[in-house]
């Protein structure tokens, strides 16, 4: 399901500057405020999403400004290679008028059917320079264990995405055809860095 970032229901623009304050922070919609660790946090209706974080090595190589959430159209789809490995791919297309950088890790929370949400841990990969010209698309993936028992209590309904170096999030629907998530919301679920779409 595609979502055009509008900032509605997202963190207030008076929050910490995304290019400096997002790293390592937590972002939740509406009242953004600077955290003591230089991060930003905001809150809306009990839903939370970690701020997307760039990588200093990736940032130093690119000259483009960071992609704002409002510059991106996002869509989540099932990309599992088989019935044994769960994977969701999120596409981010630059609808803005200039080149922007999406290098780093997106902040991702999974919202469950009971209304609670849990942050997704980062994988161990090193982010690459990811500059998007107008109309270009970047992707990142979320990998997870598949439930083979039928007893999993995890029932994600939404993916809350905060682009790298941003604090404004977008709520995407968990793909209806995705494989059932096994276990609990722990570090077996991982988000991988943003890269240019093939």
N, CA, C and O of each residue as an XYZ file, in Angstrom:
792
protein
N       0.847     -1.179      0.000
C       0.000      0.000      0.000
C       0.887      1.234      0.000
O       1.749      1.386      0.865
N       0.676      2.111     -0.966
C       1.506      3.302     -1.080
C       1.022      4.360     -0.112
O      -0.176      4.492      0.137
N       1.962      5.112      0.431
C       1.612      6.224      1.308
C       2.428      7.420      0.905
O       3.656      7.350      0.848
N       1.753      8.526      0.623
C       2.465      9.749      0.287
C       2.668     10.523      1.563
O       1.703     10.875      2.241
N       3.916     10.792      1.898
C       4.220     11.479      3.148
C       3.722     12.904      3.073
O       4.074     13.661      2.168
N       2.897     13.250      4.043
C       2.359     14.604      4.068
C       2.714     15.329      5.347
O       2.524     16.540      5.462
N       3.232     14.578      6.313
C       3.523     15.184      7.605
C       2.298     15.195      8.501
O       2.424     15.517      9.683
N       1.111     14.855      7.992
C      -0.083     14.846      8.821
C       0.050     13.752      9.850
O       0.387     12.615      9.519
N      -0.212     14.085     11.091
C      -0.099     13.119     12.165
C       1.339     12.778     12.458
O       1.609     11.793     13.146
N       2.283     13.573     11.948
C       3.686     13.288     12.135
C       4.273     14.257     13.139
O       3.579     15.110     13.691
N       5.579     14.106     13.363
C       6.230     14.962     14.339
C       6.168     16.412     13.902
O       6.302     16.710     12.715
N       5.967     17.314     14.846
C       5.882     18.745     14.582
C       7.200     19.266     14.055
O       8.261     18.857     14.526
N       7.150     20.161     13.087
C       8.367     20.655     12.455
C       9.225     21.481     13.393
O      10.362     21.809     13.052
N       8.709     21.830     14.576
C       9.507     22.578     15.536
C      10.488     21.685     16.272
O      11.248     22.166     17.112
N      10.485     20.372     15.967
C      11.375     19.425     16.627
C      12.799     19.623     16.192
O      13.104     20.518     15.404
N      13.686     18.771     16.717
C      15.108     18.874     16.413
C      15.333     18.739     14.929
O      14.627     17.995     14.250
N      16.332     19.469     14.416
C      16.658     19.413     12.997
C      17.002     17.990     12.607
O      17.831     17.350     13.254
N      16.371     17.488     11.555
C      16.506     16.080     11.197
C      17.927     15.701     10.848
O      18.333     14.563     11.085
N      18.704     16.634     10.283
C      20.044     16.273      9.857
C      21.002     16.139     11.023
O      22.072     15.549     10.872
N      20.640     16.679     12.200
C      21.534     16.574     13.343
C      20.904     15.885     14.524
O      21.614     15.277     15.325
N      19.598     15.956     14.662
C      18.987     15.480     15.883
C      18.403     14.097     15.800
O      18.058     13.527     16.835
N      18.274     13.525     14.617
C      17.564     12.272     14.515
C      18.384     11.084     14.960
O      17.830     10.089     15.427
N      19.705     11.170     14.822
C      20.533      9.998     15.051
C      20.393      9.482     16.472
O      20.610     10.205     17.445
N      20.021      8.196     16.564
C      19.916      7.543     17.846
C      18.705      7.953     18.645
O      18.547      7.512     19.784
N      17.833      8.793     18.080
C      16.702      9.285     18.842
C      15.472      8.453     18.629
O      15.492      7.477     17.878
N      14.399      8.831     19.286
C      13.111      8.210     19.096
C      12.196      9.249     18.493
O      12.199     10.400     18.928
N      11.404      8.866     17.489
C      10.453      9.818     16.947
C       9.085      9.219     17.018
O       8.880      8.072     16.619
N       8.154      9.972     17.517
C       6.776      9.582     17.529
C       6.017     10.810     17.094
O       6.498     11.934     17.238
N       4.819     10.596     16.557
C       4.122     11.700     15.945
C       3.734     12.785     16.943
O       3.617     12.496     18.134
N       3.539     13.968     16.517
C       3.058     15.192     17.134
C       4.113     15.915     17.969
O       5.012     16.455     17.324
N       4.147     16.009     19.248
C       5.009     16.884     20.029
C       6.486     16.532     19.976
O       6.986     15.909     20.913
N       7.215     16.905     18.914
C       8.640     16.587     18.839
C       9.392     17.446     19.824
O       9.124     18.641     19.948
N      10.344     16.835     20.534
C      11.168     17.596     21.459
C      12.559     17.016     21.472
O      12.740     15.809     21.315
N      13.538     17.868     21.657
C      14.919     17.410     21.637
C      15.184     16.566     22.865
O      14.791     16.933     23.973
N      15.850     15.432     22.676
C      16.209     14.557     23.787
C      17.579     14.934     24.301
O      18.320     15.665     23.644
N      17.915     14.431     25.483
C      19.182     14.782     26.098
C      20.369     14.205     25.355
O      21.495     14.673     25.522
N      20.127     13.190     24.532
C      21.225     12.578     23.797
C      21.330     13.129     22.379
O      22.017     12.550     21.538
N      20.664     14.224     22.114
C      20.713     14.802     20.774
C      19.693     14.191     19.855
O      19.632     14.550     18.679
N      18.879     13.265     20.362
C      17.851     12.660     19.535
C      16.606     13.505     19.594
O      16.580     14.539     20.262
N      15.563     13.069     18.892
C      14.300     13.783     18.938
C      13.226     12.800     19.289
O      13.287     11.638     18.887
N      12.243     13.241     20.031
C      11.133     12.354     20.313
C       9.839     13.118     20.196
O       9.787     14.330     20.407
N       8.796     12.389     19.856
C       7.478     12.985     19.755
C       6.485     11.900     20.058
O       6.849     10.724     20.058
N       5.229     12.248     20.319
C       4.288     11.256     20.755
C       2.924     11.486     20.128
O       2.489     12.627     19.968
N       2.245     10.388     19.769
C       0.890     10.509     19.244
C       0.130      9.228     19.495
O       0.481      8.180     18.954
N      -0.893      9.298     20.295
C      -1.792      8.171     20.471
C      -1.109      6.888     20.886
O      -1.612      5.809     20.574
N       0.009      6.958     21.572
C       0.663      5.761     22.069
C       1.457      5.025     21.016
O       2.012      3.966     21.311
N       1.537      5.531     19.813
C       2.299      4.872     18.768
C       3.682      5.494     18.703
O       3.825      6.709     18.841
N       4.700      4.673     18.493
C       6.042      5.244     18.445
C       6.831      4.699     17.273
O       6.581      3.590     16.800
N       7.790      5.494     16.805
C       8.714      5.034     15.777
C      10.061      5.654     16.037
O      10.161      6.857     16.276
N      11.107      4.837     15.994
C      12.436      5.384     16.198
C      12.809      6.278     15.038
O      12.424      6.024     13.897
N      13.554      7.318     15.329
C      14.012      8.207     14.265
C      14.949      7.452     13.350
O      15.760      6.646     13.806
N      14.838      7.713     12.053
C      15.762      7.119     11.118
C      17.148      7.689     11.345
O      17.280      8.852     11.728
N      18.177      6.899     11.120
C      19.527      7.346     11.421
C      20.435      7.173     10.225
O      20.481      6.104      9.617
N      21.155      8.226      9.892
C      22.144      8.142      8.833
C      23.440      7.576      9.378
O      23.571      7.383     10.587
N      24.382      7.312      8.522
C      25.686      6.813      8.920
C      26.702      7.877      8.561
O      26.680      8.406      7.450
N      27.608      8.202      9.501
C      28.539      9.302      9.268
C      29.408      9.069      8.048
O      29.727     10.013      7.326
N      29.798      7.823      7.807
C      30.624      7.534      6.630
C      29.823      7.741      5.354
O      30.321      8.292      4.373
N      28.566      7.287      5.385
C      27.725      7.455      4.206
C      27.428      8.928      3.972
O      27.418      9.396      2.833
N      27.184      9.667      5.079
C      26.832     11.078      4.945
C      27.994     11.896      4.409
O      27.798     12.827      3.629
N      29.199     11.550      4.825
C      30.341     12.371      4.439
C      30.645     12.295      2.948
O      31.277     13.194      2.393
N      30.191     11.215      2.294
C      30.500     11.069      0.875
C      29.509     11.762     -0.032
O      29.832     12.065     -1.181
N      28.294     12.024      0.465
C      27.282     12.623     -0.384
C      27.161     14.113     -0.135
O      27.449     14.592      0.962
N      26.734     14.845     -1.154
C      26.581     16.297     -1.029
C      25.118     16.703     -1.023
O      24.799     17.863     -0.759
N      24.219     15.759     -1.313
C      22.798     16.082     -1.377
C      22.238     16.290      0.020
O      22.714     15.682      0.979
N      21.223     17.152      0.143
C      20.534     17.331      1.420
C      19.769     16.048      1.724
O      19.476     15.263      0.822
N      19.453     15.843      2.984
C      18.731     14.642      3.378
C      17.300     14.691      2.849
O      16.677     15.752      2.815
N      16.791     13.539      2.439
C      15.404     13.461      1.988
C      14.477     13.711      3.168
O      14.612     13.083      4.218
N      13.543     14.624      2.991
C      12.532     14.857      4.007
C      11.406     13.846      3.804
O      11.179     13.371      2.691
N      10.717     13.529      4.872
C       9.610     12.582      4.766
C       8.586     13.069      3.746
O       8.007     12.273      3.008
N       8.368     14.377      3.710
C       7.381     14.942      2.787
C       7.811     14.848      1.324
O       6.992     15.049      0.427
N       9.099     14.541      1.071
C       9.594     14.387     -0.295
C       9.422     12.962     -0.822
O       9.688     12.699     -1.995
N       8.983     12.050      0.032
C       8.995     10.632     -0.319
C       7.596     10.033     -0.393
O       6.723     10.339      0.419
N       7.409      9.173     -1.385
C       6.222      8.321     -1.465
C       6.686      6.929     -1.073
O       7.645      6.416     -1.649
N       6.027      6.310     -0.107
C       6.471      5.019      0.404
C       5.423      3.934      0.210
O       4.219      4.190      0.238
N       5.912      2.728      0.015
C       5.043      1.572     -0.179
C       5.725      0.345      0.395
O       6.927      0.158      0.206
N       4.973     -0.494      1.092
C       5.509     -1.734      1.659
C       4.908     -2.932      0.934
O       3.711     -2.956      0.649
N       5.746     -3.929      0.635
C       5.258     -5.133     -0.039
C       6.005     -6.364      0.466
O       7.137     -6.270      0.942
N       5.356     -7.510      0.354
C       5.990     -8.771      0.723
C       7.030     -9.121     -0.335
O       6.733     -9.115     -1.530
N       8.252     -9.427      0.107
C       9.312     -9.803     -0.835
C      10.005    -11.084     -0.396
O      11.158    -11.326     -0.753
N       9.297    -11.906      0.381
C       9.880    -13.144      0.888
C      10.330    -14.027     -0.269
O       9.552    -14.281     -1.188
N      11.595    -14.504     -0.238
C      12.106    -15.301     -1.351
C      11.496    -16.695     -1.421
O      11.481    -17.314     -2.485
N      10.992    -17.193     -0.291
C      10.364    -18.521     -0.244
C       9.456    -18.556      0.982
O       9.200    -17.523      1.600
N       8.975    -19.740      1.329
C       8.073    -19.865      2.467
C       8.803    -20.034      3.796
O       8.175    -20.239      4.835
N      10.136    -19.946      3.757
C      10.932    -20.166      4.972
C      11.520    -18.885      5.548
O      11.872    -18.833      6.726
N      11.625    -17.851      4.718
C      12.233    -16.598      5.141
C      11.235    -15.465      4.939
O      10.722    -15.266      3.838
N      10.964    -14.725      6.007
C      10.048    -13.597      5.904
C      10.794    -12.320      5.563
O      11.832    -12.023      6.155
N      10.266    -11.565      4.609
C      10.901    -10.293      4.242
C       9.861     -9.323      3.698
O       9.021     -9.676      2.870
N       9.944     -8.091      4.188
C       9.116     -6.998      3.686
C      10.062     -5.967      3.071
O      11.082     -5.627      3.670
N       9.729     -5.472      1.887
C      10.523     -4.407      1.266
C       9.712     -3.119      1.272
O       8.538     -3.101      0.902
N      10.366     -2.041      1.703
C       9.740     -0.721      1.676
C      10.435      0.107      0.599
O      11.655      0.272      0.619
N       9.646      0.623     -0.339
C      10.163      1.493     -1.395
C       9.945      2.945     -1.000
O       8.902      3.302     -0.453
N      10.946      3.783     -1.285
C      10.845      5.222     -1.033
C      11.203      5.942     -2.327
O      12.345      5.880     -2.780
N      10.238      6.618     -2.916
C      10.446      7.311     -4.186
C      10.488      8.818     -3.944
O       9.620      9.378     -3.274
N      11.512      9.463     -4.500
C      11.683     10.907     -4.347
C      10.715     11.639     -5.270
O      10.879     11.626     -6.490
N       9.705     12.276     -4.680
C       8.739     13.047     -5.473
C       9.071     14.536     -5.448
O       8.326     15.356     -5.985
N      10.199     14.879     -4.818
C      10.610     16.274     -4.743
C      11.246     16.745     -6.033
O      11.368     15.981     -6.991
N      11.646     17.987     -6.056
C      12.200     18.572     -7.266
C      13.713     18.587     -7.321
O      14.283     19.095     -8.286
N      14.391     18.037     -6.298
C      15.848     18.037     -6.287
C      16.372     16.733     -5.713
O      15.641     15.985     -5.064
N      17.659     16.470     -5.963
C      18.291     15.260     -5.455
C      18.409     15.344     -3.935
O      18.721     16.397     -3.379
N      18.152     14.212     -3.274
C      18.274     14.166     -1.813
C      18.917     12.856     -1.398
O      18.925     11.892     -2.164
N      19.452     12.819     -0.194
C      20.147     11.638      0.319
C      19.260     10.847      1.268
O      18.652     11.405      2.182
N      19.194      9.531      1.038
C      18.441      8.638      1.920
C      19.369      7.627      2.572
O      18.927      6.552      2.977
N      20.665      7.962      2.680
C      21.653      7.030      3.220
C      21.410      6.766      4.698
O      21.097      7.686      5.452
N      21.553      5.516      5.111
C      21.451      5.153      6.514
C      20.370      4.118      6.765
O      19.950      3.403      5.855
N      19.931      4.049      7.996
C      18.864      3.135      8.405
C      17.587      3.925      8.649
O      17.608      4.974      9.293
N      16.484      3.419      8.134
C      15.187      3.982      8.496
C      14.861      3.542      9.915
O      15.251      2.451     10.333
N      14.149      4.381     10.659
C      13.593      3.959     11.937
C      12.304      3.209     11.661
O      11.460      3.693     10.906
N      12.136      2.039     12.257
C      10.954      1.215     11.984
C      10.382      0.682     13.288
O      11.109      0.117     14.105
N       9.092      0.861     13.480
C       8.345      0.219     14.555
C       7.271     -0.638     13.903
O       6.743     -0.286     12.847
N       6.947     -1.765     14.534
C       5.827     -2.580     14.088
C       4.682     -2.398     15.078
O       4.856     -2.550     16.287
N       3.521     -2.072     14.547
C       2.323     -1.903     15.375
C       1.517     -3.190     15.305
O       1.244     -3.705     14.221
N       1.139     -3.704     16.468
C       0.432     -4.974     16.542
C      -1.081     -4.749     16.561
O      -1.563     -3.635     16.763
N      -1.806     -5.833     16.347
C      -3.268     -5.757     16.322
C      -3.845     -5.257     17.640
O      -4.950     -4.716     17.666
N      -3.101     -5.434     18.745
C      -3.608     -4.973     20.037
C      -3.303     -3.502     20.298
O      -3.607     -2.985     21.373
N      -2.693     -2.814     19.301
C      -2.433     -1.389     19.418
C      -1.068     -1.035     19.966
O      -0.677      0.132     19.936
N      -0.330     -2.021     20.468
C       1.016     -1.750     20.959
C       1.997     -1.705     19.790
O       1.696     -2.184     18.697
N       3.166     -1.127     20.030
C       4.179     -1.092     18.975
C       5.537     -1.435     19.559
O       5.777     -1.250     20.752
N       6.427     -1.940     18.703
C       7.763     -2.348     19.137
C       8.772     -1.926     18.076
O       8.506     -2.053     16.881
N       9.940     -1.418     18.510
C      10.966     -1.018     17.547
C      11.619     -2.225     16.897
O      11.732     -3.288     17.507
N      12.046     -2.053     15.662
C      12.761     -3.100     14.935
C      14.257     -2.811     15.028
O      14.695     -1.686     14.788
N      15.026     -3.822     15.372
C      16.477     -3.672     15.535
C      17.174     -3.573     14.184
O      16.684     -4.092     13.181
N      18.317     -2.905     14.169
C      19.101     -2.767     12.937
C      19.947     -4.008     12.668
O      20.423     -4.666     13.593
N      20.123     -4.312     11.389
C      21.077     -5.347     10.997
C      22.496     -4.796     11.114
O      22.683     -3.625     11.444
N      23.486     -5.628     10.847
C      24.869     -5.219     11.037
C      25.551     -4.635      9.817
O      26.756     -4.384      9.852
N      24.816     -4.414      8.742
C      25.427     -3.924      7.508
C      25.853     -2.466      7.629
O      25.346     -1.724      8.470
N      26.792     -2.070      6.777
C      27.255     -0.681      6.734
C      26.467      0.059      5.647
O      26.441     -0.383      4.498
N      25.826      1.175      5.995
C      25.067      1.931      4.977
C      25.971      2.475      3.883
O      27.155      2.731      4.100
N      25.384      2.648      2.695
C      26.108      3.202      1.548
C      25.512      4.554      1.182
O      24.403      4.890      1.599
N      26.256      5.321      0.399
C      25.724      6.581     -0.121
C      24.502      6.263     -0.981
O      24.575      5.426     -1.881
N      23.405      6.915     -0.710
C      22.158      6.637     -1.419
C      21.503      7.963     -1.789
O      20.622      8.446     -1.079
N      21.940      8.554     -2.913
C      21.365      9.816     -3.383
C      20.259      9.525     -4.386
O      20.440      8.739     -5.316
N      19.121     10.160     -4.191
C      17.961      9.949     -5.058
C      17.679     11.194     -5.881
O      17.384     12.257     -5.334
N      17.770     11.057     -7.197
C      17.334     12.132     -8.089
C      15.809     12.145     -8.093
O      15.189     11.155     -7.703
N      15.192     13.242     -8.523
C      13.728     13.254     -8.606
C      13.212     12.062     -9.408
O      13.657     11.824    -10.531
N      12.280     11.320     -8.833
C      11.711     10.149     -9.485
C      12.436      8.851     -9.185
O      11.913      7.778     -9.483
N      13.651      8.919     -8.592
C      14.393      7.702     -8.249
C      13.788      7.039     -7.016
O      13.137      7.686     -6.195
N      14.022      5.724     -6.908
C      13.492      4.944     -5.795
C      14.609      4.228     -5.049
O      15.505      3.644     -5.659
N      14.545      4.281     -3.734
C      15.431      3.499     -2.876
C      14.571      2.501     -2.106
O      13.363      2.692     -1.964
N      15.197      1.445     -1.613
C      14.465      0.450     -0.840
C      15.246      0.069      0.407
O      16.461      0.251      0.478
N      14.537     -0.457      1.374
C      15.174     -1.162      2.483
C      14.264     -2.331      2.840
O      13.078     -2.333      2.510
N      14.827     -3.315      3.512
C      14.044     -4.499      3.843
C      13.982     -4.738      5.343
O      14.830     -4.280      6.109
N      12.958     -5.462      5.728
C      12.764     -5.923      7.093
C      12.709     -7.443      7.014
O      11.849     -7.998      6.330
N      13.616     -8.116      7.706
C      13.627     -9.583      7.683
C      13.167    -10.125      9.034
O      13.364     -9.489     10.069
N      12.557    -11.300      9.012
C      12.020    -11.856     10.250
C      11.864    -13.374     10.149
O      11.857    -13.948      9.060
N      11.739    -14.008     11.328
C      11.484    -15.445     11.395
C      10.021    -15.696     11.022
O       9.136    -14.897     11.327
N       9.798    -16.821     10.358
C       8.442    -17.190      9.957
C       7.853    -18.148     10.984
O       8.554    -19.012     11.510
N       6.572    -17.993     11.265
C       5.880    -18.877     12.210
C       5.462    -20.157     11.491
O       4.691    -20.120     10.532
N       5.978    -21.284     11.965
C       5.593    -22.583     11.405
C       4.672    -23.346     12.351
O       4.114    -24.379     11.980
N       4.514    -22.840     13.566
C       3.728    -23.546     14.574
C       2.251    -23.175     14.551
O       1.394    -23.960     14.958
N       1.970    -21.987     14.076
C       0.603    -21.496     14.126
C       0.235    -20.913     15.471
O      -0.913    -20.533     15.701
N       1.229    -20.842     16.378
C       0.969    -20.365     17.730
C       1.499    -18.956     17.993
O       1.438    -18.482     19.128
N       2.015    -18.282     16.976
C       2.604    -16.966     17.199
C       1.558    -15.969     17.665
O       0.435    -15.928     17.162
N       1.962    -15.164     18.648
C       1.068    -14.127     19.159
C       1.313    -12.785     18.484
O       0.606    -11.813     18.748
N       2.322    -12.732     17.607
C       2.642    -11.487     16.905
C       1.731    -11.339     15.692
O       1.683    -12.212     14.825
N       1.018    -10.237     15.645
C       0.099     -9.978     14.527
C       0.249     -8.535     14.064
O      -0.622     -7.707     14.331
N       1.359     -8.219     13.364
C       1.565     -6.824     12.951
C       0.497     -6.360     11.966
O       0.082     -7.103     11.076
N       0.066     -5.118     12.148
C      -0.925     -4.526     11.249
C      -0.348     -3.343     10.479
O      -0.797     -3.031      9.376
N       0.657     -2.682     11.072
C       1.215     -1.467     10.483
C       2.726     -1.441     10.643
O       3.280     -2.014     11.581
N       3.383     -0.761      9.700
C       4.817     -0.508      9.759
C       4.982      1.001      9.836
O       4.605      1.720      8.910
N       5.546      1.483     10.940
C       5.739      2.921     11.113
C       7.170      3.237     10.703
O       8.119      2.800     11.353
N       7.323      4.000      9.619
C       8.633      4.243      9.015
C       9.052      5.699      9.177
O       8.294      6.617      8.861
N      10.265      5.894      9.671
C      10.875      7.217      9.734
C      12.125      7.172      8.863
O      13.062      6.449      9.202
N      12.183      7.914      7.753
C      13.348      7.861      6.862
C      14.639      8.250      7.586
O      14.592      8.923      8.616
N      15.791      7.831      7.055
C      17.068      8.205      7.676
C      17.180      9.721      7.861
O      16.800     10.496      6.984
N      17.705     10.124      9.010
C      17.943     11.540      9.320
C      16.673     12.375      9.344
O      16.711     13.580      9.093
N      15.557     11.740      9.644
C      14.281     12.435      9.759
C      13.630     12.100     11.092
O      14.050     11.163     11.772
N      12.611     12.858     11.466
C      11.842     12.571     12.672
C      10.351     12.415     12.377
O       9.593     12.007     13.256
N       9.922     12.731     11.170
C       8.528     12.578     10.768
C       8.325     11.163     10.229
O       9.119     10.680      9.422
N       7.270     10.509     10.675
C       7.049      9.120     10.274
C       5.822      8.973      9.383
O       4.970      9.859      9.303
N       5.763      7.817      8.713
C       4.640      7.458      7.850
C       4.164      6.074      8.283
O       4.971      5.190      8.570
N       2.859      5.900      8.325
C       2.257      4.635      8.731
C       1.870      3.847      7.474
O       1.007      4.271      6.706
N       2.526      2.692      7.278
C       2.220      1.824      6.139
C       1.529      0.567      6.643
O       1.817      0.101      7.745
N       0.629      0.019      5.855
C      -0.051     -1.213      6.246
C       0.883     -2.410      6.046
O       1.584     -2.506      5.038
N       0.878     -3.313      7.018
C       1.601     -4.579      6.885
C       0.984     -5.326      5.706
O      -0.236     -5.491      5.666
N       1.795     -5.789      4.734
C       1.216     -6.443      3.546
C       0.354     -7.646      3.912
O       0.775     -8.510      4.682
N      -0.836     -7.696      3.365
C      -1.793     -8.748      3.707
C      -1.289    -10.132      3.325
O      -1.652    -11.120      3.962
N      -0.441    -10.214      2.274
C       0.039    -11.517      1.807
C       1.373    -11.922      2.433
O       1.958    -12.929      2.033
N       1.864    -11.151      3.410
C       3.146    -11.465      4.046
C       3.032    -12.732      4.882
O       1.966    -13.052      5.408
N       4.147    -13.447      4.995
C       4.190    -14.650      5.815
C       3.993    -14.282      7.286
O       4.355    -13.185      7.711
N       3.418    -15.201      8.053
C       3.146    -14.971      9.469
C       4.452    -14.826     10.231
O       5.375    -15.624     10.068
N       4.516    -13.804     11.059
C       5.720    -13.531     11.832
C       5.803    -14.483     13.018
O       4.845    -14.635     13.775
N       6.980    -15.132     13.172
C       7.166    -16.094     14.251
C       7.754    -15.453     15.490
O       8.521    -14.495     15.401
N       7.391    -15.986     16.648
C       7.979    -15.518     17.894
C       7.444    -14.169     18.323
O       6.348    -13.757     17.945
N       8.255    -13.490     19.126
C       7.869    -12.190     19.648
C       8.626    -11.093     18.910
O       9.454    -11.369     18.042
N       8.331     -9.849     19.267
C       9.022     -8.714     18.653
C      10.381     -8.557     19.337
O      10.509     -7.853     20.339
N      11.390     -9.225     18.778
C      12.720     -9.186     19.376
C      13.763     -8.923     18.297
O      13.423     -8.516     17.186
N      15.039     -9.155     18.625
C      16.092     -8.821     17.659
C      16.215     -9.807     16.511
O      17.116     -9.679     15.682
N      15.316    -10.799     16.447
C      15.283    -11.660     15.264
C      14.601    -10.952     14.094
O      14.699    -11.393     12.950
N      13.910     -9.849     14.391
C      13.343     -8.993     13.343
C      14.342     -7.868     13.131
O      14.700     -7.173     14.082
N      14.797     -7.677     11.896
C      15.829     -6.677     11.644
C      15.493     -5.812     10.441
O      14.921     -6.274      9.453
N      15.869     -4.533     10.555
C      15.765     -3.613      9.424
C      17.160     -3.442      8.844
O      18.139     -3.334      9.582
N      17.245     -3.418      7.531
C      18.526     -3.330      6.830
C      18.652     -1.962      6.161
O      17.639     -1.309      5.912
N      19.890     -1.512      5.863
C      20.065     -0.142      5.379
C      19.407      0.130      4.035
O      19.150     -0.777      3.244
N      19.148      1.393      3.811
C      18.563      1.843      2.556
C      19.578      1.697      1.427
O      20.764      1.969      1.611
N      19.110      1.269      0.268
C      19.966      1.181     -0.909
C      19.161      1.555     -2.147
O      17.931      1.576     -2.112
N      19.855      1.847     -3.236
C      19.191      2.196     -4.494
C      18.468      0.977     -5.044
O      19.027     -0.120     -5.068
N      17.223      1.161     -5.488
C      16.454      0.057     -6.043
C      17.089     -0.453     -7.326
O      17.611      0.332     -8.118
N      17.045     -1.763     -7.535
C      17.610     -2.367     -8.743
C      16.749     -2.042     -9.958
O      17.065     -2.465    -11.070
